[in-house]
Amino acid sequence: MSNRTFTLEEPLYQYLLSVSLREPDLLRELREETRQLSNAGMQIAPEQGQFMAFLAQLIGARKCIEVGTFTGYSALCVAMSLPADGKLVACDISEPWTSIGRRYWERAGVADRIDLHLAPAQETLSALLQRGAAGTFDYVFIDADKTGYSTYYELSLQLLRPGGLILVDNVLWDGKIIDSASDDEDTNALRAFNEKLYRDERIFLSMVPIGDGLTLARKR
C-alpha cells in the first residue's frame, strides 16, 4: 500500500495499459502515425486520452472546446465519446498537423462533430463569446502554447457553464516545473499558471499525475 502517488516503472506501466486501455484501432493507428513525426512528443498518452473521454462522458458533455489539436488524437478521443449531436470546437493554427487528424475523424465517422478553426485560439474563443456562447460549454481541454494558458483559461471559464470542466495539459512539464535551473519562458509561465489556479476560488481543483500532468478545474 502507499499513502502517496508513486512513479510507474515501465513494467508496471505496461501492466496498467494491458488491463485498462481500450484503444480502438483507429486511435492506435493515429497515435502510431503521429509517432513518426519529429515533434511526436506533443502527442498525449493513450491512457490520458481514455481518461479525458471518460470525464467527458461522466459530466454528460455535449459542447466541448479543444485549444491545441495537433494531429487530432485527443479530439478523436472526445468526439467518439460525445452523443450524435455533440460538438467539439477544435482550435489550432497548423493545417498540416490537423489534416492528419481530419483523415481519422472522417474514418471514425465523427468529422461532423468536430468544428476545426484554423486561427489563433484567442480569436476563436473571443468570437464565441461575442456570439453569445458564454456559459454554454460543458468541457474544455487546453494543450497549446504555454505562455497563452492564462488567457485561454480565462476565456474558457467564461464560455463554460457552472459545473463544467476545464482540463489543462503539461502542468508538471516533465519535472522542469520544480527544476531551479529551468528558467525559460514556457516553464515560468506554467509555474505562474499553476499558482494562479491553486488560488482561484472560482473553481474546484485537482492536479492528476497522468501523462505530463493534467489539471482538472471544475467551475463553481
ABEGO torsion letter per residue (X at the ends): XBABBBBBBAAAAAAAAAAABBBBAAAAAAAAAAAABAAAAABBBAAAAAAAAAAAAAAGBABBBBBEAEAGAAAAAAAAABBAABBBBBBBABAAAAAAAAAAAAAAGAAAABBBBBBBAAAAAAAAAAAGABGABABBBBBBBAAAAAAAAAAAAAABBBGBBBBBBGAAGGGAAABAABABAAAAAAAAAAAAAAABAABBBBBBBBEAEBBBBBBX
